[in-house]
Amino acid sequence: MAGDNSYEPGEIVKVSGIYAVVHDDGKDTFEVTCVEGEHFPPTRSGKGAHFELKYGARHAHTHEALQGTEARG
């Protein structure tokens, strides 16, 4: 069952990271990357699944330790 850490297809992603796609029957769970500001994608069945955040991550260009650096190549 979905909890405080779960999101429905169509909701806006608040934290970029790796999410588990969890089906209500518990079968065929897998992980996907979702990006802050985008919508959680629809599922094939259109119902019966939700997203659970496994690992949050920030984009490199938004991390303060990497701001102001220039690409070297």
C-alpha positions in Angstrom: 0.0 0.0 0.0 1.2 3.5 -0.8 2.5 5.6 2.1 4.1 9.1 2.7 7.0 8.1 0.5 4.8 7.1 -2.5 3.5 9.0 -5.5 0.9 8.4 -8.2 1.4 8.7 -11.9 0.8 12.2 -13.1 2.0 13.9 -9.9 4.9 16.3 -10.1 8.3 14.9 -9.1 9.6 16.9 -6.1 12.9 15.1 -5.7 15.1 13.8 -8.5 16.3 10.2 -8.0 15.7 6.5 -8.4 12.1 5.4 -7.7 10.7 1.9 -7.5 7.6 1.3 -9.5 5.5 -0.8 -7.2 2.4 -2.7 -8.5 -0.4 -3.3 -6.1 0.0 -7.0 -6.5 3.7 -6.8 -5.6 4.8 -8.4 -8.9 7.2 -7.0 -11.4 8.6 -4.1 -9.3 11.4 -2.3 -11.0 13.4 1.0 -10.7 13.4 4.1 -12.8 14.9 7.6 -12.8 12.5 10.5 -12.3 13.5 14.2 -12.6 12.4 17.0 -10.3 9.8 19.2 -12.0 8.6 16.5 -14.4 5.5 14.4 -14.0 5.6 10.8 -12.8 4.9 8.8 -16.0 1.7 6.8 -16.6 1.8 3.1 -16.2 0.8 0.7 -19.0 -2.2 -0.5 -17.1 -3.2 3.0 -16.1 -3.8 2.0 -12.5 -2.5 -0.3 -9.8 1.0 1.1 -9.4 2.8 3.9 -7.6 6.3 5.3 -7.3 8.5 5.1 -4.1 11.6 7.1 -3.7 14.6 4.8 -3.2 17.6 7.2 -3.6 17.4 11.0 -4.0 20.0 12.7 -6.1 20.7 16.3 -7.2 21.7 17.3 -10.7 25.4 18.1 -11.0 24.8 21.6 -12.2 22.7 22.4 -9.1 25.2 21.2 -6.5 27.0 24.0 -4.8 30.3 22.1 -4.7 30.3 22.1 -8.6 29.0 25.5 -9.3 31.4 28.0 -10.9 33.7 25.2 -12.2 34.5 25.1 -15.9 34.5 22.0 -18.0 38.0 20.8 -18.7 38.8 18.8 -21.8 
